């Protein structure tokens, strides 16, 4: 499975992707983030789904760029990548389904191109259609993401700082990691500041963030201990007293 998360705040974009690939009982590590960085052309692509579909679509897209295709706005690049996903579908979908595999590539694309007024974030579906994320939805997650959504929903707004977005994003990943055996370290982090036209990327290992994960677990336990308990008396007071054992 996969865990990919992208967060859009006014300051910029934060993206996180795990690197675990599961195939049957085998697990390997592979990068799930592709970055295209050129003059005033900055975007990242993260995917969840069949690796073969992802690699082929990314290769076709990169080939377009290398051959000189120009996109001045991010939605046009998203359209172009969507066309490559559909191209792979035309080539491989029937054979994949005949082999019992589902053509299920979901894609997050974020960044800013030459004529974009600000940074953008898109979710692209396997059919090639897409939605743009706006202020009302500051994040998008694909893959095995349900375990980590609670902290994102409770914490993030478009006014959040990039630092808070990364902190919250990591804790969301960590909640997923401890709940699902198909999501794990290392994680790749991508940062993009609005109007900078420059992506920053860093890979964190388990050793890098283990202390943060342990601290978060301890803080959760402390917070739970600090929750008042008087409200529970309404139900516990109704419990019958234990009966004495009779011989």
C-alpha positions in Angstrom: 0.0 0.0 0.0 1.0 3.7 0.1 0.8 6.7 2.3 1.0 10.0 0.3 -0.1 13.4 1.8 0.1 16.9 0.4 -0.9 20.0 2.4 -1.6 23.4 0.9 -1.3 26.5 3.2 -1.0 30.1 2.2 2.7 30.0 2.7 3.3 27.0 0.5 3.1 23.2 0.0 4.2 20.3 2.2 4.2 16.8 0.8 5.1 13.5 2.5 5.3 10.0 1.0 6.4 6.7 2.5 8.7 4.4 0.5 7.4 0.9 1.3 6.3 -1.3 -1.6 4.5 -4.5 -0.7 4.1 -7.3 -3.2 2.6 -10.4 -1.7 4.9 -11.3 1.3 7.8 -9.2 -0.1 8.5 -5.6 0.9 11.0 -3.2 -0.7 11.7 0.5 -0.6 11.1 2.7 -3.7 10.7 6.4 -4.1 7.1 7.5 -4.7 7.8 11.2 -5.4 8.8 12.5 -8.8 10.0 16.1 -9.0 10.3 18.2 -12.2 12.3 21.3 -11.5 13.2 23.7 -14.3 13.2 27.5 -14.8 9.9 28.6 -13.3 8.6 25.1 -13.6 8.3 23.4 -10.3 6.0 20.4 -9.6 5.9 17.1 -7.7 4.0 14.0 -8.5 3.0 11.3 -5.9 1.0 8.2 -6.7 -0.8 5.4 -5.1 -1.6 2.2 -7.1 0.2 -0.2 -9.3 3.9 0.6 -9.5 4.2 -0.4 -13.2 1.4 2.0 -14.2 3.1 4.8 -12.2 6.5 4.2 -13.7 5.2 4.1 -17.2 3.1 7.2 -16.9 5.9 9.2 -15.3 8.3 8.1 -18.0 5.9 9.2 -20.7 5.4 12.5 -19.0 9.1 13.2 -18.5 9.7 12.3 -22.2 7.1 15.0 -23.2 8.9 17.6 -21.1 12.4 16.6 -22.4 11.1 16.8 -26.0 10.1 20.4 -25.4 6.4 20.4 -24.5 5.7 23.6 -22.5 3.1 24.1 -19.8 2.7 27.6 -18.4 0.1 26.7 -15.7 0.0 23.7 -13.4 -3.5 22.5 -14.5 -2.1 22.1 -18.0 0.7 19.9 -16.7 -1.9 17.9 -14.8 -3.9 17.5 -18.0 -0.7 16.3 -19.7 0.0 13.7 -17.0 -3.6 12.6 -17.0 -3.3 11.9 -20.8 -0.3 9.7 -20.1 -2.2 7.8 -17.4 -5.0 7.2 -20.0 -2.4 6.2 -22.5 -1.1 3.6 -20.2 -4.7 2.5 -19.5 -5.2 1.9 -23.3 -2.0 -0.1 -23.5 -2.2 -2.2 -20.3 -5.6 -2.1 -18.6 -7.1 -5.1 -20.3 -4.0 -7.3 -19.7 -3.7 -6.1 -16.1 -7.4 -6.9 -15.4 -7.0 -10.3 -17.1 -4.2 -11.0 -14.6 -6.4 -10.0 -11.6 -4.9 -6.6 -11.1 -6.8 -3.3 -10.9 -5.9 -0.2 -12.9 -6.1 2.1 -9.9 -3.5 4.9 -10.1 -4.4 7.9 -8.0 -2.1 10.9 -8.2 -1.3 14.1 -6.2 0.3 16.9 -8.2 1.4 20.1 -6.6 3.6 23.1 -7.5 3.7 26.3 -9.4 4.5 27.1 -13.0 5.4 30.3 -14.8 1.9 31.9 -15.1 0.3 30.5 -11.9 -0.6 33.3 -9.5 0.1 31.0 -6.6 1.0 27.4 -5.7 -1.6 24.8 -6.7 -2.6 21.3 -5.5 -4.5 18.7 -7.6 -5.9 15.2 -7.1 -5.9 13.2 -10.4 -8.1 10.1 -10.7 -7.3 6.9 -12.7 -9.8 8.0 -15.4 -7.7 11.1 -16.0 -10.1 13.7 -14.5 -9.1 15.9 -11.6 -10.1 18.2 -8.8 -8.2 21.2 -7.4 -7.8 21.6 -3.7 -8.8 25.0 -2.3 -9.0 26.8 1.0 -11.8 24.7 2.3 -9.7 21.5 1.9 -6.1 22.2 3.0 -4.9 18.6 2.4 -5.3 15.5 0.2 -4.2 12.0 1.1 -4.1 8.8 -1.0 -3.3 5.2 -0.2 -3.7 3.9 3.3 -4.6 7.2 4.8 -7.7 6.8 7.0 -5.8 6.2 10.2 -4.1 9.6 10.0 -6.9 11.9 9.0 -8.2 12.8 12.5 -5.2 15.0 13.5 -5.2 16.7 10.0 -9.0 17.5 10.3 -8.6 18.8 13.9 -5.5 20.9 13.3 -4.9 22.2 9.8 -6.3 25.3 8.1 -5.1 27.4 5.2 -3.6 29.8 7.7 -1.4 27.1 9.3 2.4 27.6 8.9 4.4 25.2 6.8 6.2 24.1 10.0 2.9 23.1 11.6 1.8 21.4 8.4 4.9 19.3 8.3 4.7 18.5 12.0 1.0 17.5 11.7 1.7 15.6 8.5 4.4 13.5 10.1 2.1 12.7 13.1 -0.6 11.7 10.6 1.9 9.4 8.8 3.1 8.0 12.2 -0.5 7.2 13.2 -0.9 5.3 9.9 2.5 3.5 10.4 1.6 2.1 13.8 -1.8 1.0 12.5 -0.9 -0.5 9.1 2.0 -2.9 8.3 2.1 -1.7 4.7 3.3 1.9 5.5 6.7 2.6 6.9 9.9 4.6 6.9 11.8 6.1 5.3 9.6 9.0 4.2 10.3 11.6 1.6 9.4 15.2 2.4 9.0 17.9 -0.2 8.6 21.6 0.6 7.6 24.4 -1.7 7.3 28.0 -0.7 4.9 30.2 -2.8 6.5 32.0 -5.7 10.0 30.6 -5.0 9.9 28.2 -8.0 12.2 25.8 -6.1 11.4 22.5 -4.5 13.3 21.3 -1.4 13.4 17.5 -0.8 14.6 15.5 2.2 14.5 11.8 3.3 13.8 11.0 6.9 14.7 7.6 8.3 13.1 5.9 11.4 16.2 6.8 13.4 15.7 10.5 12.5 12.2 10.7 13.9 11.9 7.8 16.4 12.2 10.2 19.4 9.4 12.4 18.0 7.2 9.3 17.5 7.9 8.2 21.1 7.2 11.7 22.5 3.9 11.9 20.7 2.8 8.6 22.2 3.8 9.8 25.6 2.0 13.1 25.1 -1.2 11.3 24.0 -1.1 9.2 27.2 -0.7 12.3 29.4 -3.5 14.1 27.6 -5.8 11.1 28.1 -4.9 11.0 31.8 -5.8 14.8 32.0 -9.3 14.3 30.6 -11.9 14.8 33.4 -13.7 11.7 34.4 -16.7 13.1 36.3 -18.9 12.9 33.1 -18.4 9.1 33.2 -20.1 8.8 36.6 -23.5 9.3 34.8 -23.1 5.8 33.4 -20.8 4.1 35.9 -23.1 5.0 38.8 -25.8 2.9 37.2 -23.7 -0.3 37.3 -24.8 -2.8 39.9 -22.6 -3.6 42.7 -20.8 -7.0 42.4 -22.6 -9.8 44.1 -20.9 -11.8 46.9 -20.1 -15.3 46.0 -22.4 -17.8 47.8 -21.5 -21.4 48.7 
